[in-house]
């Protein structure tokens, strides 16, 4: 049985094309829930710079994370995981401070 988007989702996705620049790709994926995404030329340009971004983040963390003010890197590909990790980290740090 095909997944059919709600009228609200169709309306939201249908309005995505307003203001999109030429060459922008807009698509809808289904994974039980419909989501709208738009990928611009800037997204492709930034994706090509991923390695440079990754090195910059590593350098920043190496140079600024200290014993009294450490960085905690939170993997954010999964919202639930990210939220739990943030809460656990906060609880641990507050517990140590008390």
Buried (B, 14 or more C-beta within 10 A) or exposed (E): EEEEBEEEBBEBBEEBEEEEEEEBEEEBEEEEEBEBEBEBEEEEEEEEEEEEEEEEEEEEEEEEEEEEEEEEEEEEEEEEEEEEBEEEEEEEEEEEEE
